Amino acid sequence: MKEMQMHKIDHKRKTGATCEFIEPNVIDSCILKEGDEVVGLYLSDVSAHDAKLVKLMQVANAEFCSARVPKTLMERADVLQGIKEGLTRAEAQKRGTAQYSTILGSVPPNPIMRRNYRNRSSVHAKPKAKPFITSMLMAANRLDKLMAQYLPDLHDQHSNAVSEIDSKWRFGSLFTSSISNFNIAAPFHRDNANVKKTLNAIYTVRQNSHGGCLYVPDYGACFEMPSHSLLFYPAWRNTHAVTPIMPTHDNGYRNSLVWYALQAFVGGENERE
């Protein structure tokens, strides 16, 4: 597989800012390097590398889009604008762009929500969500094998970094958690809560939409992220954002299904009494 050198550049992107549309410049599958250091992997078409993973993700995506999986609803500016114009919330949501997410695996303490202990996602208690949970967990195991195959040194580094996480908090062998996002174009941020020296696995499924590319301004790299693409990347290392998602037809969408390891689960603190 070809290698792509990523060179640091100056930029003025600030955390929380919205990313504008940027034409993708990372299109083909490649191993990502900064100097002599391998930092990640981009697969533009997973079917060429792991057909079983693609089938699992087809199931996971269909379940995620169904009413069987609980979601946390977000409202984009176009929905809020519709409400201001006199539409009911239901009417505004229908006219606007739906955004929602679902978390699986382990959930860290959240003092703001008066939850000072670690927990498992409440989605695991929903019987109808079992096919989604199962397919995402099986996919995590496929991701483990892909990382070991293409990024053996980073796989060893990642495994060592999560070695102190108890098995009860894991979602697969490498991760603690997963989040699936429907039509969410995340602003500029860095995943500071992640375990350092680990990789996020970001799988994209899209239908009738443009944009939704992952942009890393430190390198001026904009990953195309077409349907059934995969990016292994250290999301704690660099600021990044998602470019605007623009449906081209009714029911157009872009989903990102992401696995990651959280620092809050390293060691034995914050156990629920």
Secondary structure, DSSP 4 states (H G I P E B T S, - for coil): --EEE---------TTPPPPP----B-S-EEEEETTEEEEEEES-GGGT-HHHHHHHHHHHHHHHSTTS--EEEE-HHHHHHHHTT--HHHHHHHS-EEEEEEEEEE--BGGGTB-S-EE-GGGG-GGGHHHHHHHHHHHHHHHHHHHHH-HHHHHHHHHHTTTB-GGG-SSSS-SEEEEEES----SB--TTBPTT--EEEEEEEESEEE--EEETTTTEEE---TTEEEEE-TTTS-BEEPPEEESSTT-EEEEEEEE-BGGGBSS-S---
